[in-house]
Amino acid sequence: MNRIFSGIQPTGNLHLGNYLGAIRNWVALQRDYDCIFCIVDLHALTQPQDPVQLRNSTREVTAAYIAAGIDPERCLIFNQSTVAVHSELAWLLSCYTPLGWLNRMTQFKEKAGKQRDMASLGLYSYPVLMAADILAYKATHVPVGEDQKQHLELARDIAGAFNRRYGVEFFPLPEPQIFGAATRVMSLRDGSKKMSKSDSSDYSRINMTDDADTIALKIQKAKTDPEPLPGDEAGLANRPEAANLLGIYAALTDATLEAAVARFAGQNFSTFKKELADVAVAVLGRIGGEMRRRSARGRSPSHICARSRTSSACCAPEAGSGRGSRVGSGRDFRPAFCRIPRKLALPSRIAAVS
């Protein structure tokens, strides 16, 4: 069976964009793939983190996975820092990654900005760790958004370089799996900007933990324009807020954008927003309630991780040293039941790796 690997950083405030762009799609994938869904807490450390908040956010992301419908009896769920092979393989792969490849990564340039000389090595080498995440499990497919597609292409390049170096087909070249409507959900306050957990206005996003009243209020206050809704998709040109809200409705109802536009053609935003709010509350209200219930129990991911019953390439982890606990990662979230690689069984001709 083909294998999926994907993950979300535990940096707090999971929102509608995370759900529609990633988590909802993962729920569907678990029926047809051997799935590994990680909480990538090591990636989160490329930015300053409060240790307590990082642990709490790890719980929240894990709760979101399960509340949204990811079945821990069918999928592997764990946090990245509990599995040493991620960081060990990242170092090994970095030895096969030319600086020129990393220098092409546009996300580092955007995040580092004019302070590039002060940016951390972790931020710069982030794509190599992402490649290790994927290749450690020999994943064949990776659901990615457009902002991560370049990093996946780098992972393919690194895997190919490793295979050519040793004359083996050891790592598969993972394929991107990019989904359609509403994979890029925009801000409710500015349709030209991506919905983001870092936006200062909470009204710019619908959080996955929002209750029904809050969801309805945020949709009611979402920015629009004075014109009625268009009669066809071409009418959405230069109307980013209308396009965003109709795209969200289409995604939440499993409809095409064309069908959503036709349904509300010529109507005022007030009528449309009421129906959109009802749909959003029906879908997200249940998930938010379950997330709040699980998070309130204060249980670590180690209590809700479960092994994948179909994976034959994994085994029980060894006990870790817990040296990441001071930064909010590591042993505190040891997944007691996850079947994960004890070590990477690299080709025997690589003498440096035992």
BATOR-302800 format. One record per residue: residue in one letter; x, y, z of N, C-alpha, C, O, CB in turn. Coordinates in steps of 0.2 Angstrom, whole numbers, plus 2048, in hexadecimal, padded with zeros to 3 digits. Glycine has a CB too. Layout:
<atoms>
aXYZXYZXYZXYZXYZ
...
</atoms>
This chain:
<atoms>
m8047FA80080080080080480680080A8068037FB800806
n80280B7FC8068127FC8058158038018148078038167F7
r80B81980580B81C80C80B82380B80E82680781181980F
i80782681080682D81180A83081780A82C81C7FF830811
f80E83581681083881C80F84081C81084381681883781D
s80C84382180B84A82280B84C82980B84882D80584C81E
g80B85282A80B85583180A85C83180A86082C812853834
i80885E83780786583980B86883F80C8648447FF86683A
q80D86E83E81187084480C87284A807875849815877842
p80E87185080A87285680C87985880E87A85E80C86D85B
t80A87E85480B88585680488985880488F85880E889850
g7FF88585A7F988885C7F488B8577F688C8527FB88D861
n7EE88B8597E988E8557E888B84E7E888E8497EA896854
l7E688584F7E58818487DE8848467DA88684A7E487A849
h7DE88583F7D888983D7D58858377D78808357DA89083B
l7D08898347CC88682E7D18848287D087F8257C788B82C
g7D68888277DA8878227DE8808237DF87D81E7DF88C821
n7E087F8297E387982B7DF87382A7E186D8277E6878832
y7D887482B7D486E82B7D286D8237D38678217CD87082E
l7D087281F7CF8718187D586F8147D486C80F7CB877816
g7DA8728167E08718127E486B8137E886980F7E5877812
a7E38688197E786281B7E385D81E7E285881B7ED86481F
i7E185E8247DE8598297D88558267D884F8267DC85C82F
r7D38598237CE8568207CF85181A7CC84C81A7C985B81D
n7D48538167D784F8117DA8488147D98438117DC85280C
w7DD8498197E184381C7DC83E81E7DD83881E7E5845822
v7D68408217D183C8237CF83781D7CE83181E7CB840826
a7CE83A8177CC8368117D283180F7D182C80D7CA83B80C
l7D88348107DE83080E7DF8298127E182480F7E483480E
q7DD8298187DE82381C7DA81D81A7DC81881C7DC825823
r7D581E8167D28188137D681480E7D580E80D7CB81A810
d7DA81880A7DE8158057E58158057E98128017DC8197FE
y7E881880B7EF81880C7F18168137ED8168177F281F80A
d7F88138137FB81281A7FD81981C80281C81980180D819
c7FA81C8217FB8238237FF8248297FE82182E7F4827823
i80382982980782B82E80683382F80883782A80F82A82E
f80383583480283C83580583F83C80483C8417FA83E836
c80A84383B80F84584080D84C84380A85083F81684583D
i80F84D84980F85484C81685684C81A85485080C854853
v81885B84781F85C84682186184A82286784882085E83E
d82385F85182586485682C86785582E86C85782486185C
l83086285283786585083786B84B83B86F84C83B85F84E
h83386A84683287084283087684583287C84382D86E83C
a82C87684A82987B84E82F87F85182E88585282487A853
l83487C85383A87F85683E88485284388785583E87A859
t83D88484C84088984883E89084984189584783F888840
q83989184D83789785083789785883689185A83089984D
p83889C85B83789C86383189986582B89B8638398A3866
q83189486A82B89186D82B89187483189087782B88A86A
d82689287782589187E82488988081F88687D81F895881
p82888688482887F88582187C88781E87788482D87D88A
v81E88088B81787E88E81287E88880E87A887815882894
q81288488580D88587F80E88087A80A87E87780E88C87C
l81587E87881687987381387287581086F87181E878872
r81487087B81186A87D80986A87D80686687A813869885
n80687087F7FF87187E7FD8718777F786E8757FD877882
s8008748737FF87486C7FF86D8687FC86B864803879868
t80486986B8058628687FF85E86A7FC85A86680B85F86B
r7FC85F8707F685C8727F085E86E7EC85A86C7F485D879
e7F086586C7EA8678687EA8658617E586385F7EB86F868
v7F086485E7F18628577EF85A8577EB8588537F8862854
t7F185685C7EF84F85C7E884F85D7E484A85A7F384C862
a7E58538627DD8538637DA85485C7D585285B7DB857868
a7DC8598587D985B8527D985584D7D485484A7DD86184F
y7DF85284D7DF84C8487DA8478497D68458457E6849849
i7D98458507D48408527CD8438517C883F84F7D683E859
a7CC8498537C584C8537C384D84C7BD84C84B7C5853857
a7C784E8487C584F8417C484883D7C18488387CB85383D
g7C68438407C483C83D7CA83883B7C98328387C083D837
i7D083A83D7D683583C7D68308417D58318477DC83983C
d7D682A83F7D58248437DC8228467DF81F8427D181E840
p7DD82284C7E482084E7E581884E7EA8168507E5823855
e7DF81584D7E080E84C7E280C8457E48068447D980A84E
r7E18118417E380F83A7E98138377ED8118337DD811835
c7EB81983B7F081D8397F581E83F7F481C8447EE824837
l7FB81F83D80082184280082884480182C83F80781F83F
i80082A84A80083084C80583185280482D8577F983384F
f80983685180F83785681283E855811841850814831856
n81584085A81984685982084585882484085B81984A860
q82384885382984785082F84785483384285382A84D84B
s82F84B85A83584B85E83684486283C843865835850863
t83184086283283A86683683486283782F86582B837868
v83783685C83A83185784183385584183885083582F851
a84683185784D83385684F83384F85383784C85283085A
v84B82E84B84D82D84484C83384085083483B84A827841
h84883884284683E83E84D84283E84F844838840842841
s84F84484485584884485B84584286084883F85684B84B
e85C83E84386283A84186283A83986783B836862833844
l85D83983685C83882F85D83F82C86084082685683582C
a85B84482F85C84B82C86384D82C865850827858850831
w86784B83186E84C83087184882B87584B82787284A837
l87084282A87283E82587184181E875841819870837825
l86A84381D86884581686B84C81586C84E80F861846816
s86D85081A87085781987785681687985A81387185A820
c87A85081788084F81488084D80D88584D809884849818
y87A84C80A87984B8038758517FF8738517FA875845802
t87485680387085C8018758627FF87886580486B85E806
p8768647F987A86A7F78778707FA8718717FA87B86A7F0
l87B8757FC87987B7FE87587F7F98708827FB87E880801
g87687E7F38738817ED86B87F7ED8678837EB87687F7E7
w86A8797EF8638777EF85F87B7F585A87D7F386386F7F0
l86287B7FA85F87F80085E8867FF85988980186387E806
n8638897FB8638907F985D8927F585B8987F58698927F6
r85A88D7F285588E7ED84E88E7F18498907EE8548897E8
m84E88C7F784788C7FB8458937FC847897800848888801
t83F8947F983C89B7FA83989C8018398A280383789C7F4
q83789780483489880B83989B81083789F81483189180D
f83F89880F84489B8148458A28128468A681784B897813
k8468A480C8478AB80A8418B080D8428B580F8478AC803
e83B8AD80D8358B180F8358B28178348B781982F8AE80D
k8378AC81A8368AC82183C8B082483C8B38298368A5824
a8428AF8218488B38248488BA82284B8BE82684E8AF821
g8458BC81C8458C381A84C8C681A8508C38188408C781F
k84C8CC81C8528D081C8578CE82285D8D08228518D781C
q8558CA8268598C882C85C8C182B85C8BD82F8558C8832
r85D8BF8248608B98238668B68278668B18288618B881B
d86A8BB8288708B982C86F8B78338738B48368758BF82B
m8698B98358678B883C8638B283D8618B08428648BE83F
a8608AF83785C8AA83785F8A38398658A38398598A8830
s85C89F83C85F89983F86089483A85D89483485A896844
l86588F83B86788A83786188583686088283186D886839
g85D88483C85788083B85288283684F87E833854880842
l85188983684C88C83184F88A82A84B88982584B893832
y85688B82985988A82285888382085788181A86088C822
s85A87E82585A87782385387382485386D82485F874827
y84E87782684787482784586F82284386A82384287A827
p84787181B84486C81684886581684586081484686F80F
v84E86581985285F81A84E85B81F84E85481E85986081B
l84C85E82484985A82A84285882784085282884785E830
m83F85C82383885A82083A85481B83684F81B83585F81C
a83F85481884184E81384284881883F84281684784F80F
a84584881D84684382284084082583F83A82584B845827
d83B84582683584282983183E82482F83882683084982A
i83284081E82E83C81883283581782F83081682D840812
l83883681683C83081383D82B81983E825817843833811
a83D82D81F83E82882483982282483A81D82683E82B82B
y83382482182E81F82182D81D81A828819818827822824
k83181F81583181D80E82A81F80C82681B80883281680D
a82782580D82182780B82082880482582A80181E82D80F
t81B82680181A8267F981782C7F781782F7F18178207F6
h81282F7FC80E8357FA80E83A80080E8388068078337F8
v80E8407FF80E84580480984B80280A84E7FD815848805
p80484B8067FF85180480285780680485880C7F8850809
v80385C8018068628038028688007FE8677FB80D862800
g80386E8028008747FF8058777FB80B8747FB7FE879805
e80387C7F780887F7F280E8827F68148827F38058847EF
d80E8847FC81388780081888280281E88380481188A806
q81787B80281B87680481D8727FE82286D7FE818871809
k81B8737F881C86F7F282486F7F082786A7EE8188717EC
q8278757F182E8767EF8328717F483786E7F283087D7F0
h8308717FB83486D7FF8338657FE8388627FF83186E806
l82D8637FB82C85C7F983185B7F38348557F382585B7F8
e83185F7EF83685E7E983D85E7EB84085A7E88358647E4
l83F8617F08458607F384685A7F684B8567F58478667F8
a8418577FA8428507FD84384B7F78468467F883B84F801
r83F84C7F28408477EC8478487E984A8437E883B8497E6
d84A84E7E985184F7E785684B7EB85B8487E98538567E6
i85584C7F28598497F78598427F785E83E7F785784C7FE
a85383F7F68528387F68568357EF8598307F084B8367F5
g8558397EA8588367E48608377E48638327E285683B7DE
a86283C7E886A83D7E886C8377ED8728347EB86B8437EC
f8698357F286B8307F686B8297F286F8257F386682F7FC
n8658287EF8658227EB86A8217E686D81C7E585E8217E7
r86C8277E28718267DD8788267E087C8227DE87182D7D9
r8798297E68808287EA8818217EB88781F7EA88082C7F0
y87C81D7ED87E8167EF87B8117EA87B80B7EB87B8157F6
g8798137E487680F7DF87180A7E18708047DF87C80A7DD
v86C80D7E58668097E886080D7E78608137E68678077EF
e85A8097E785480D7E785180C7EE84C8097EF84F80A7E1
f85580F7F285380F7F984D8137FB8488107FE8598107FE
f84D8197FA84881E7FC84381F7F68468207F084A8257FE
p83D81E7F68388207F18388277F083982B7F583181D7F2
l83682A7EA8368317E982E8337EA82A8317E68388337E1
p82D8367F08268377F282383C7ED8258417EB82683A7F9
e81C83A7EC81883E7E78148437EB8118427F081483A7E3
p81384A7E880F84E7EC80884D7EB80684A7E58108567E9
q80384E7EF7FC84D7EF7F98537F17F88557F67FA8477F3
i7F78577EC7F485E7ED7ED85E7EB7EB85C7E67F88637E8
f7E98607F07E285F7EF7DF8667EC7E286B7EB7DE85E7F6
g7D88657EA7D586B7E77D38707EB7D68747EE7D08687E2
a7CC8717EB7C98777ED7CB8787F57CB8747F97C18767ED
a7CC87F7F67CD8817FD7D387F8007D387E8067C7880801
t7D887C7FC7DE87A7FF7E28818027E68808067E38777FA
r7E08867FF7E388D8027DE8918047DB8958007E78907FC
v7DC89180A7D789580D7D989C80F7DF89C8127D3891814
m7D68A180E7D88A880F7D58AB8157D08A88187D78AC809
s7D88B08177D68B481D7CF8B681C7CD8B88177DB8BA81F
l7CB8B68227C48B98217C48C08217BF8C48207C08B6827
r7CA8C48237CA8CB8237CE8CE81D7CD8D481C7CE8CD829
d7D18CA8197D48CC8137D58C680E7DA8C28107DB8CF815
g7D18C68097D18C08057D78BF8017D88BA7FD7CC8C0800
s7DC8C48017E28C37FD7E88C08027ED8BE7FF7E58CA7FB
k7E78BF8087EC8BC80D7E98B580F7E38B48107ED8C0813
k7EE8B08107EC8AA8127EA8AA8197ED8AE81D7F38A5811
m7E58A681B7E38A58227E98A38267EC89E8247DD8A0823
s7EA8A682C7F08A482F7EF8A58377EB8A98397F68A982D
k7F28A083A7F28A08427F68A68457F58A884B7F589A845
s7FA8A98417FE8AF8437FB8B58427FE8BA8458058AE840
d7F58B683F7F28BC83E7F08BF8457ED8BB8497EC8BB839
s7F18C58457EF8C884C7E88C884D7E68C98537F28CF84C
s7E48C88487DC8C88497D98C18497DA8BE8447D98CC843
d7D68C084F7D38B984F7CD8B884A7CB8B38497D18B8856
y7CB8BE8487C58BE8437C78BC83C7C38BC8387C18C5844
s7CE8BC83B7D08BA8357D08B38337D18B182D7D88BC834
r7CF8AF8387CF8A78377C98A483C7C78A78417D58A5839
i7C789E83A7C389A83E7C78958417CA89083E7BD89783A
n7C88958487CC89084B7C888A84C7C288A84C7CE893852
m7CC88484C7C887D84C7C587C8537C18788547CD87884B
t7C78808587C488085F7BF8858607BC8858657CA881864
d7BD88985B7B888E85C7B188A85D7B088585A7B7893856
d7AD88D8617A688B8627A188D85D7A38918587A388C869
a79B88B85D79788C857795894857795897851790889858
d79489785C79389E85C7998A28597988A78557918A1863
t79F8A085B7A58A48597A68A38517A78A884E7AB8A285C
i7A489D84F7A589C8487A08A08447A28A383F7A4894846
a79A8A08467958A48427968AB8437958AF83D78E8A3846
l7998AE84879A8B58497A08B78447A08BC84179C8B7850
k7A58B28447AB8B483F7A98B48387AB8B88347B08AF840
i7A48AF8367A28AF82F79E8B582E79E8B882879E8A982D
q79A8B78327958BD83279A8C48317988C882D7918BE838
k79F8C48347A48CA8347A98C982E7AD8CE82D7A78CB83A
a7A98C482B7AE8C38257AD8C98207A88CB81E7AD8BC822
k7B38CB81E7B38D08197B08CE8127B18C88107BA8D3818
t7AC8D280F7A98D18097A98D78047AD8DC8067A28CF809
d7A68D77FF7A68DD7FB79E8DF7FA79A8DB7FC7A98DC7F4
p79C8E57F77958E77F77918E37F178B8E47F17958EE7F6
e7948E07ED7918DD7E778D8D67E97908D37ED7958DC7E1
p7888D47E57858CE7E678A8C87E478F8CA7E077E8CD7E3
l7898C27E678D8BD7E478C8BC7DD7878BC7DA78B8B67E8
p7928BA7D97928B97D278E8B37D078D8AF7D37998B97CF
g78C8B37C97898AD7C678D8A87C378B8A27C27848B07C1
d7948A97C37988A47C179F8A57C47A18AA7C77998A47B9
e7A48A17C37AA8A17C67AE8A77C37B28AA7C77AE89B7C4
a7AD8A97BD7B18AE7BA7AF8B57BE7B48B97BE7AF8AF7B2
g7AA8B57C17A88BB7C47AB8BC7CB7AB8C17CE7A08BB7C6
l7AF8B77CD7B38B77D37BA8BB7D27BD8BC7D77B48B07D6
a7BB8BC7CC7C28C07CA7C28C77CE7BD8CA7CE7C38C17C3
n7C78C87D17C88CE7D57C38CF7DB7C28D57DD7C78D47D0
r7C08C97DD7BC8C97E37BF8C47E87BB8BF7E97B48C87E1
p7C48C57EB7C88C07EF7C38BD7F57C48B87F77CE8C27F2
e7C08C27F87BC8C07FE7B68BB7FC7B58B67FF7B98C6802
a7B38BD7F77AD8B97F47B08B27F27AD8AD7F37AA8BC7EE
a7B68B27EF7B88AC7EC7BA8A77F27B98A17F27BF8AD7E8
n7BD8AB7F87BF8A77FD7B98A48017B989E8037C38AB802
l7B48A88027AE8A58067AA8A08027A889B8057A98AB807
l7AA8A17FB7A789B7F77AB8957F77A88907F77A589E7F0
g7B28967F77B68907F77B588C7FD7B68867FD7BD8927F6
i7B58908037B488D8097AD88980A7AD88380C7B489280F
y7A888C8077A18888077A28828037A087D80579C88D804
a7A58837FD7A687D7F87AA8777FC7A88717FB7A987F7F2
a7AF8797FF7B38748027AF8708087B086A8097BA877805
l7AC87480C7A88728127A286D8107A08698147A6877816
t7A086E80A79A86B80879C86580279786280079586F805
d7A28658017A58607FC7A28617F57A085D7F17A38597FE
a7A18687F479E86A7ED7A486D7E97A986F7EC79886F7EE
t7A386E7E37A78727DF7A68797E07A187B7E27A786F7D7
l7AB87D7DE7AA8847DE7A58867DA7A188B7DB7B18887DD
e7A58837D47A08857CF7998847D27948887D07A18817C8
a79887E7D579187D7D878F8827DE78A8847DE7918767DB
a7948847E27938897E77918907E478D8937E67998897EB
v7958927DF7938987DC78C8987D978889D7D979889A7D6
a78A8927D57848927D277E8927D87798957D778388B7CE
r77F88F7DD77A88F7E37798967E57738977E777D88A7E8
f77E89A7E677D8A17E977D8A67E477E8AC7E67828A27EF
a77C8A57DE77D8AA7D87788B07DA7728AE7DB77C8A77D2
g77A8B67DA7768BC7DA7748BD7E17708C27E27708BB7D6
q7758B97E67738BA7ED7778BF7F177D8C07EF7738B47F1
n7758C27F67798C67FA77D8C27FF77C8BC8017748CB7FE
f7838C58017878C28067848C080C7858BB80F78D8C6807
s77F8C480F77C8C28157788BC8157798B881A7778C8817
t7758BA80F7718B480F7778AE80E7768A981276D8B4809
f77C8AF80A7818AA8097848A98107868A38117868AC804
k7868AE81478A8AD81A7868A981F7898A582378C8B481D
k7808A981F77C8A582477C89E82277D89A8277748A8823
e77C89C81C77C89581A78489381B78588D81D77A894812
l78889781978F89581B79189482279488F82479489B818
a78E89882678F89782D78C89183078F88D83478C89D831
d78688F82D78388982F78788382D78787E83177C88882C
v78A88382778E87D82579487D82979687882B79087E81E
a79788382A79E88382E79D8808357A187D8387A188A82E
v79788283879688083F79487983F797875844790884842
a79187683A78F86F83A79686B83A79686583D78B86D834
v79A86D8367A18698357A686B83A7A886683D7A486B82E
l7A787183C7AC8728407AA8728487AE87184C7AF87983F
g7A48738497A18738507A286D8537A586D85979A875850
r7A18678507A28618537AA8608547AC85D85979F85B84E
i7AE86184F7B58608507B88658567BC86285A7B9862849
g7B686B8567B886F85B7B686D8627BA86D8677B587685A
g7B086A8637AE8688697B286286B7B38618717A6866869
e7B385D8677B78578687BE85986A7C185686E7B7852862
m7C185E8667C88618687C886386F7CD8628737CA866863
r7C38678717C386A8777C386587D7C68658827BE86F878
r7BF86087B7BE85A8807C48578817C68558877B885687E
r7C885587C7CE85187C7D385687F7D78538847D084F875
s7D485C87D7D98608807D88618887DD86288B7D986787D
a7D286288A7D08638917D285D8957D485E89B7C9864892
r7D38578927D58518967DC8528987DF84E89C7D384B892
g7E08568947E78578967EB8518957F18508987E885989D
r7E984C8907ED84688F7F284788A7F184B8857E984088E
s7F884588A7FD8468857FC84187F7F883C880804844888
p7FF84387A7FE83E8748008378757FE83387180284186E
s80483687A80682F87B80082A87D80082487D80B82E881
h7FB82E8807F582A8827F082987C7EB82487C7F182D887
i7F182C8767EC82C8717EF82A86A7EC8298657E8832870
c7F682986A7F98268647F781F8647F681B869801827865
a7F781C85E7F681585D7FA8128577FB8168537EE81385D
r7FB80C85880080A8527FB80884C7F580784C803803854
s7FF8098467FB8078407FB80083F8017FC83F7FF80B83A
r7F67FD83E7F57F683E7F77F38387F87ED8377EE7F3840
t7F87F78327FA7F482C8017F582A8037F38257F57F7827
s8047F982E80B7FB82C8107F582E8107F383480E80182F
s8147F38298187ED82B8207F082B8247EC82C8187E8826
a8217F682A8277F982A8297FC83082E8008308287FD824
c8257FC8358277FF83B8277FB8418257F584182180583D
c82A7FD84782B7F984D82B7FE85382B8048528317F584D
a82A7FB85982A7FF85F83080386083580185F8287FB865
p82F80986283580E86383880C86A83680986E832815864
e83F80E86A84380D87084181387483F81887284A80D86E
a84381287B84281887F84781E87E84C81C87C843816887
g84482487E84882987C84B82D88284982B88884482F879
s85083188285483488785083A88A85183C89085A836885
g84B83D88684784288884B84988884984D88C84484188F
r85084988585484F88585185588285385B88285B84E882
g84B85487E84885A87B84285D88083F86187E844857875
s84285A88683C85C88A83C86388C83786688D83C858890
r84286688C84386D88E84087288983E87888B84A86F890
v84087088383D87487E83687387C833876877842874878
g83386E88082C86C87E82B86687A82686587782987287B
s83186287883085D87483385787883685787D83385E86D
g83385187483684B87783284687B82D84587A83C84D87B
r83684488083383E88482C83F88782883A88783883C889
d82A84588982484688C81E84388781984288A82384E88D
f81F84388181A84187C81C83A87981A839873818846877
r81F83687D82182F87A81B82B87881782A87C82582B87F
p81A82A87281482686F81581F87181881B86E813827868
a81181D87681281687981081087481280B87580D81687F
f80B81286F80980C86B80B80D86480A80986080280C86C
c80E81386281081485B81580F85981A80E85C81281B85A
r81480C85381980885081D80C84B81B80F84681680284C
i82380E84D82781284982E81084983080B84D82881984D
p83281284483980F84383D80F84983F81484C83C81283D
r84080984A84580985084C80C84D84F810850847801852
k84E80B84785380E84485280D83C84E80983A85A80C846
l85581283885481183185980C82E85F80C82F85681882E
a85680782B85A80182885D80482185B80281C8567FB827
l86380782286680A81C86A80481886B7FF81B86A81081D
p86B80581286F80080E8757FF811879803814870803807
s8777F881187D7F68158847F98138897F981687E7EE815
r8847FB80D88A7FE80A88C80580D89180880C8897FF802
i88780881188880E81488C80D81B88880C820882813815
a89280C81B89680A82189580E82789680C82D89D80981F
a89481582689481A82B88E81982F88E81C835894821828
v88981682D88281583188180E83388180982F87C81782C
s88180D83A88080783C87980583D877800840884806843
</atoms>
